[in-house]
Amino acid sequence: MSTSSPAATAAAPARRGWRPSFGQQILLGLLAGLVLGALAKSMGGTAENPNWLTETLTIVGSTFVTLLKTLVPPLIFLAVVASVANLRAVGNAARLAGQTLLWFGITALASVTIGIVLSLVTRPGAHTTVSRDAAAAPDSSGSWLDFLTGIVPTNFLGISAKAGEAGEITMGFNALQIVVIALAVGIAAVKVGEEAEPFLGFARSALAIVQKILWWVILLAPIGTAGLIGKAVATYGWETMGSLGIFVATLYVGLALVTFGLYPLLLKAHGLSVRQWFSGAWPAIQLGFVSRSSLGTMPLTQRVTERNLGVSPSYASFAIPFGATTKMDGCASVYPAVAAIFVAQFFGVELGLTDYLLIVVVSVLGSAATAGLTGATVMLTLTLSTLGLPLEGVGLLLAIDPIIDMGRTATNVAGQTVVAAIVALREGLLDRDLYDAERTGEAYVPEHDEAGAEAAPAEVLSDGGARRADELVPA
């Protein structure tokens, strides 16, 4: 029989009434989006003149993603600076970076192989009814020089501006440049020593503030989910996938084999529970699916990697921002492999062994070459141009890109958590008690998740975040 002291009972938060968990809220938002999207589709309208419901869903979804992306630049900068400072206590920081890149390459190699084999079996380009009239070259393309131009900061903030055809100015940021700048600032602060402590203290405090604001935005995820899914259904409909059904099926099977086959195999090989990984990483995976943004999902990815999977915050705060810009098994491995073979088959181009090897090389190294750019389309153009395939093939796939991008992003996010967990385990930076802790399945409450990043033992929630033992409601 267990008892608890009056003080402990008084300190514990009051039990909340039942409410859907964070994951259940996302699923409810997804279902609402499907219903609203189908309704909007039935109301008619065109891309140039959408009906009011389609336009509302578009605004809701895009606003949610914009809010996430707005806070990503300061989050990357502050997280990397703080992580470099935290790595002072780790004697093998260079080895950590090398191991991270090595496992990025290993998983990318396996992922692109899966994509190639599946495409050769299903032959998506030979089983399609899409018209050649849809073929069109994209507005932007990738090249190997993008890595050199992308890694060198054009300004201290990594911010860029672009003028539109109507004279409007749009602002953007280069995530890879921000990582480079933050690494330089963090290393310089460590080298300066004691005089830099006030700056590092400010960076940690500012990071905590940015993370708090991001959690407020993430709480809007169910509403954003409804808007994003609803807009996709209203704009494209399910019939759009009909002419490319074999391609879509091949891609999603490949993504599923990577997420539910390759990653669990690697975890099992390292003695880690697959069930614990999946239940711990699931909040970030599902948010990646609906938001279609690895960068926008990054704060949640980092949080579940630390609090659910037990990866040391000093390493996770480096690995996850770095992985969000360069670790893309979905967008940069499976997708370009399947899409390139689809284009070759569609245009009747025979590929030889050398061509398949080139697909592997581009997929393993190409994510770094396009890390400063956005979208899987750039990675696909890099692959097609390397193979000498027509870039017009990109236009064949643009109509379904938002639909398949959901699966690609979810795989990207899952891979980032897997690599972080494996490297942390190999380098002695994984809290196995936290990783193996029982998942309660209770509703996720972010404010309970703020105290004690290093606290242990902890009871971990199945849909995001750990609580310290003294924060749990007594049974």
Solvent accessible surface area in square Angstrom, and as a share of the most:
residue,aa,sasa,rsa
1,M,234,1.05
2,S,107,0.69
3,T,120,0.70
4,S,66,0.43
5,S,57,0.37
6,P,118,0.74
7,A,77,0.59
8,A,53,0.41
9,T,70,0.41
10,A,87,0.68
11,A,80,0.62
12,A,16,0.13
13,P,44,0.28
14,A,90,0.70
15,R,161,0.59
16,R,123,0.45
17,G,63,0.60
18,W,212,0.74
19,R,85,0.31
20,P,37,0.23
21,S,11,0.07
22,F,4,0.02
23,G,7,0.06
24,Q,88,0.39
25,Q,51,0.23
26,I,1,0.01
27,L,89,0.44
28,L,102,0.51
29,G,7,0.07
30,L,37,0.18
31,L,103,0.51
32,A,43,0.33
33,G,0,0.00
34,L,55,0.28
35,V,103,0.59
36,L,63,0.31
37,G,0,0.00
38,A,55,0.43
39,L,95,0.47
40,A,1,0.00
41,K,80,0.34
42,S,90,0.58
43,M,77,0.35
44,G,39,0.38
45,G,57,0.55
46,T,80,0.47
47,A,91,0.70
48,E,153,0.69
49,N,112,0.58
50,P,47,0.29
51,N,24,0.12
52,W,169,0.59
53,L,12,0.06
54,T,16,0.09
55,E,87,0.39
56,T,62,0.36
57,L,8,0.04
58,T,48,0.28
59,I,102,0.52
60,V,49,0.28
61,G,1,0.01
62,S,57,0.37
63,T,65,0.38
64,F,7,0.03
65,V,22,0.13
66,T,81,0.47
67,L,71,0.35
68,L,0,0.00
69,K,83,0.35
70,T,85,0.49
71,L,30,0.15
72,V,0,0.00
73,P,27,0.17
74,P,50,0.31
75,L,1,0.00
76,I,0,0.00
77,F,45,0.19
78,L,17,0.08
79,A,0,0.00
80,V,1,0.00
81,V,0,0.00
82,A,6,0.05
83,S,0,0.00
84,V,17,0.10
85,A,2,0.02
86,N,55,0.28
87,L,20,0.10
88,R,109,0.40
89,A,97,0.75
90,V,26,0.15
91,G,90,0.87
92,N,45,0.23
93,A,38,0.30
94,A,90,0.70
95,R,134,0.49
96,L,2,0.01
97,A,34,0.26
98,G,39,0.37
99,Q,24,0.11
100,T,0,0.00
101,L,98,0.49
102,L,95,0.47
103,W,22,0.08
104,F,19,0.08
105,G,21,0.20
106,I,64,0.33
107,T,0,0.00
108,A,10,0.07
109,L,89,0.44
110,A,31,0.24
111,S,0,0.00
112,V,0,0.00
113,T,63,0.36
114,I,39,0.20
115,G,0,0.00
116,I,16,0.08
117,V,82,0.47
118,L,28,0.14
119,S,0,0.00
120,L,80,0.40
121,V,111,0.64
122,T,44,0.26
123,R,112,0.41
124,P,0,0.00
125,G,5,0.05
126,A,53,0.41
127,H,107,0.48
128,T,32,0.19
129,T,117,0.68
130,V,25,0.14
131,S,60,0.39
132,R,144,0.52
133,D,138,0.72
134,A,44,0.34
135,A,28,0.21
136,A,51,0.40
137,A,57,0.45
138,P,27,0.17
139,D,157,0.81
140,S,66,0.42
141,S,60,0.38
142,G,6,0.06
143,S,46,0.30
144,W,105,0.37
145,L,119,0.59
146,D,30,0.16
147,F,72,0.30
148,L,106,0.53
149,T,93,0.54
150,G,7,0.07
151,I,58,0.29
152,V,95,0.54
153,P,50,0.31
154,T,104,0.61
155,N,62,0.32
156,F,130,0.54
157,L,113,0.56
158,G,1,0.01
159,I,63,0.32
160,S,62,0.40
161,A,67,0.52
162,K,151,0.64
163,A,67,0.52
164,G,29,0.27
165,E,187,0.84
166,A,95,0.74
167,G,53,0.51
168,E,87,0.39
169,I,109,0.55
170,T,76,0.44
171,M,132,0.59
172,G,31,0.30
173,F,52,0.21
174,N,21,0.11
175,A,7,0.05
176,L,8,0.04
177,Q,8,0.03
178,I,6,0.03
179,V,2,0.01
180,V,43,0.25
181,I,13,0.07
182,A,0,0.00
183,L,52,0.26
184,A,60,0.47
185,V,29,0.17
186,G,0,0.00
187,I,89,0.45
188,A,53,0.41
189,A,7,0.05
190,V,42,0.24
191,K,162,0.69
192,V,87,0.50
193,G,24,0.23
194,E,150,0.67
195,E,149,0.67
196,A,10,0.08
197,E,65,0.29
198,P,101,0.63
199,F,79,0.33
200,L,2,0.01
201,G,29,0.28
202,F,132,0.55
203,A,1,0.01
204,R,91,0.33
205,S,64,0.41
206,A,16,0.13
207,L,19,0.09
208,A,58,0.45
209,I,110,0.56
210,V,17,0.10
211,Q,37,0.16
212,K,66,0.28
213,I,65,0.33
214,L,1,0.00
215,W,7,0.02
216,W,152,0.53
217,V,13,0.07
218,I,1,0.00
219,L,81,0.40
220,L,78,0.39
221,A,0,0.00
222,P,21,0.13
223,I,106,0.54
224,G,1,0.01
225,T,0,0.00
226,A,15,0.12
227,G,0,0.00
228,L,28,0.14
229,I,7,0.04
230,G,0,0.00
231,K,65,0.28
232,A,10,0.08
233,V,9,0.05
234,A,11,0.08
235,T,53,0.31
236,Y,48,0.18
237,G,4,0.04
238,W,143,0.50
239,E,120,0.54
240,T,37,0.21
241,M,36,0.16
242,G,59,0.57
243,S,35,0.22
244,L,5,0.02
245,G,31,0.29
246,I,72,0.37
247,F,2,0.01
248,V,16,0.09
249,A,52,0.40
250,T,4,0.02
251,L,0,0.00
252,Y,65,0.25
253,V,72,0.41
254,G,0,0.00
255,L,6,0.03
256,A,40,0.31
257,L,82,0.41
258,V,0,0.00
259,T,9,0.05
260,F,124,0.52
261,G,32,0.31
262,L,22,0.11
263,Y,0,0.00
264,P,18,0.11
265,L,122,0.61
266,L,27,0.13
267,L,0,0.00
268,K,133,0.56
269,A,82,0.63
270,H,39,0.17
271,G,49,0.47
272,L,2,0.01
273,S,39,0.25
274,V,41,0.23
275,R,177,0.64
276,Q,15,0.07
277,W,1,0.00
278,F,66,0.27
279,S,22,0.14
280,G,0,0.00
281,A,0,0.00
282,W,83,0.29
283,P,0,0.00
284,A,0,0.00
285,I,9,0.04
286,Q,8,0.03
287,L,0,0.00
288,G,0,0.00
289,F,58,0.24
290,V,1,0.01
291,S,3,0.02
292,R,91,0.33
293,S,9,0.06
294,S,16,0.10
295,L,33,0.16
296,G,0,0.00
297,T,0,0.00
298,M,0,0.00
299,P,11,0.07
300,L,0,0.00
301,T,0,0.00
302,Q,8,0.04
303,R,14,0.05
304,V,0,0.00
305,T,0,0.00
306,E,16,0.07
307,R,16,0.06
308,N,0,0.00
309,L,0,0.00
310,G,3,0.03
311,V,1,0.01
312,S,24,0.16
313,P,24,0.15
314,S,15,0.10
315,Y,0,0.00
316,A,0,0.00
317,S,6,0.04
318,F,19,0.08
319,A,4,0.03
320,I,1,0.00
321,P,0,0.00
322,F,31,0.13
323,G,0,0.00
324,A,5,0.04
325,T,4,0.02
326,T,14,0.08
327,K,3,0.01
328,M,39,0.18
329,D,1,0.01
330,G,0,0.00
331,C,14,0.08
332,A,2,0.02
333,S,1,0.01
334,V,0,0.00
335,Y,4,0.02
336,P,0,0.00
337,A,0,0.00
338,V,0,0.00
339,A,0,0.00
340,A,0,0.00
341,I,2,0.01
342,F,0,0.00
343,V,0,0.00
344,A,1,0.01
345,Q,31,0.14
346,F,26,0.11
347,F,49,0.20
348,G,64,0.61
349,V,62,0.36
350,E,163,0.73
351,L,28,0.14
352,G,36,0.35
353,L,137,0.68
354,T,94,0.55
355,D,33,0.17
356,Y,44,0.17
357,L,101,0.50
358,L,60,0.30
359,I,0,0.00
360,V,29,0.16
361,V,71,0.41
362,V,1,0.00
363,S,1,0.01
364,V,42,0.24
365,L,103,0.51
366,G,0,0.00
367,S,13,0.09
368,A,36,0.28
369,A,3,0.02
370,T,10,0.06
371,A,7,0.05
372,G,15,0.14
373,L,77,0.38
374,T,113,0.66
375,G,59,0.57
376,A,4,0.03
377,T,29,0.17
378,V,10,0.06
379,M,5,0.02
380,L,0,0.00
381,T,0,0.00
382,L,2,0.01
383,T,0,0.00
384,L,0,0.00
385,S,60,0.39
386,T,43,0.25
387,L,23,0.11
388,G,64,0.62
389,L,9,0.05
390,P,44,0.28
391,L,53,0.27
392,E,74,0.33
393,G,0,0.00
394,V,2,0.01
395,G,10,0.09
396,L,3,0.01
397,L,2,0.01
398,L,82,0.41
399,A,47,0.37
400,I,0,0.00
401,D,25,0.13
402,P,16,0.10
403,I,13,0.06
404,I,0,0.00
405,D,16,0.08
406,M,22,0.10
407,G,6,0.06
408,R,2,0.01
409,T,4,0.02
410,A,13,0.10
411,T,3,0.02
412,N,4,0.02
413,V,0,0.00
414,A,0,0.00
415,G,0,0.00
416,Q,4,0.02
417,T,0,0.00
418,V,0,0.00
419,V,1,0.00
420,A,1,0.01
421,A,0,0.00
422,I,0,0.00
423,V,0,0.00
424,A,0,0.00
425,L,44,0.22
426,R,120,0.44
427,E,27,0.12
428,G,66,0.64
429,L,35,0.18
430,L,22,0.11
431,D,49,0.26
432,R,94,0.34
433,D,106,0.55
434,L,12,0.06
435,Y,0,0.00
436,D,67,0.35
437,A,15,0.11
438,E,133,0.60
439,R,26,0.09
440,T,36,0.21
441,G,45,0.44
442,E,76,0.34
443,A,22,0.17
444,Y,9,0.03
445,V,4,0.02
446,P,8,0.05
447,E,88,0.40
448,H,30,0.13
449,D,3,0.01
450,E,64,0.29
451,A,43,0.34
452,G,33,0.32
453,A,44,0.34
454,E,130,0.58
455,A,27,0.21
456,A,61,0.47
457,P,103,0.65
458,A,15,0.12
459,E,53,0.24
460,V,0,0.00
461,L,2,0.01
462,S,31,0.20
463,D,8,0.04
464,G,0,0.00
465,G,1,0.01
466,A,9,0.07
467,R,11,0.04
468,R,81,0.30
469,A,64,0.50
470,D,93,0.48
471,E,34,0.15
472,L,36,0.18
473,V,42,0.24
474,P,55,0.35
475,A,144,1.12
